[in-house]
Amino acid sequence: HVQLVESGGGSVQAGGSPTLSCAPSGYTYMGWIRQRPGKEHEGVAVIYTITGSTGYADSVKGRFTISRDNAKNTLYLQMDSLKSEDTALYYCAASSSGLTLGYWGQGTQVTVS
């Protein structure tokens, strides 16, 4: 039974820089997916934990950073220069093989005002 637990969401002012966390992080591929109000799910960032290679959606490139702390077994999403359109429910997701992230957490809400 896979259980991913996110934390770090909340209400943030535009321009703020919160960090989301997710544990555990011992999967081959891990990422963050968000669902904005009235929108489809959107892949935000992904990391191939074997090499540390990362990828980002164009909408967050240069503002968000995905990383993993092996010692703490935790995945992070550092979000900088937040905009109102970043308001969403953010999910941590993982896969043991392949880029289809089949394991999801319960989500953490980020509201930018």
C-alpha positions in Angstrom: 0.0 0.0 0.0 1.6 3.3 -1.2 0.8 6.3 0.9 2.3 9.7 -0.1 1.7 12.5 2.3 2.0 16.1 1.2 2.4 19.2 3.4 3.2 22.9 3.1 0.1 24.2 1.4 -2.0 27.1 2.6 -2.8 30.7 1.7 0.1 32.7 0.2 0.4 36.2 -1.1 1.3 36.7 -4.7 5.1 36.8 -5.1 5.5 34.4 -2.1 7.8 31.4 -2.0 6.3 28.4 -0.1 7.8 24.9 -0.3 5.7 21.8 -0.5 6.9 18.5 0.9 6.0 14.9 0.3 7.1 11.7 2.0 8.2 9.1 1.4 10.4 9.8 -1.7 12.0 6.5 -2.5 10.5 6.0 -5.9 12.2 6.1 -9.3 10.1 8.8 -10.7 8.4 11.4 -8.6 6.6 14.6 -9.4 4.0 17.2 -8.6 0.6 17.5 -10.3 -1.9 20.2 -9.8 -5.5 20.9 -10.5 -6.5 24.5 -10.8 -10.2 25.4 -10.3 -12.2 24.3 -13.3 -9.2 22.8 -15.1 -7.7 19.4 -15.8 -4.9 17.9 -13.9 -1.6 19.4 -15.0 1.9 17.9 -14.6 4.0 20.6 -12.9 7.4 19.0 -12.3 9.0 15.6 -12.4 12.3 14.2 -11.2 14.1 11.0 -12.2 15.6 10.2 -8.8 18.3 7.9 -10.1 20.1 10.8 -11.9 18.4 13.8 -10.5 17.2 14.9 -13.9 14.2 17.2 -13.7 11.5 18.5 -16.0 9.0 21.3 -15.7 5.8 22.6 -17.3 6.3 25.8 -19.2 3.9 27.5 -16.9 6.3 27.1 -13.9 9.7 26.8 -15.5 12.1 29.2 -13.9 9.9 29.7 -10.9 9.4 26.2 -9.4 12.1 23.7 -8.4 11.7 20.0 -7.6 14.2 18.3 -5.4 14.6 15.3 -3.1 16.5 15.0 0.2 17.5 11.3 0.4 18.5 11.6 4.1 15.0 12.9 4.9 13.3 10.7 2.4 11.3 13.7 1.3 10.4 15.3 -2.0 10.1 19.1 -2.3 8.6 21.6 -4.6 10.0 25.1 -4.0 7.6 27.6 -5.5 8.9 31.1 -6.1 7.2 34.2 -7.5 3.8 32.8 -7.1 0.9 34.1 -9.2 -2.8 33.9 -8.7 -3.0 31.3 -11.5 -0.9 29.0 -9.4 -3.8 28.5 -7.1 -4.5 24.8 -7.2 -4.7 21.5 -5.3 -1.1 20.1 -5.6 -0.6 16.4 -5.5 2.6 14.5 -5.0 2.9 11.5 -7.3 5.2 8.7 -7.9 6.1 5.6 -9.9 8.5 2.8 -9.5 8.9 2.4 -13.3 8.0 4.7 -16.1 6.7 8.3 -16.3 3.1 7.4 -15.6 2.9 8.4 -12.0 0.3 6.1 -10.7 0.7 6.7 -6.9 -0.8 9.9 -5.7 -1.1 11.7 -2.3 -4.2 13.3 -1.0 -3.2 16.7 -2.2 -2.5 20.0 -0.5 -4.2 23.2 -1.4 -2.2 26.3 -2.3 -4.2 29.5 -2.6 -2.5 32.6 -3.9 -4.1 36.0 -3.3 
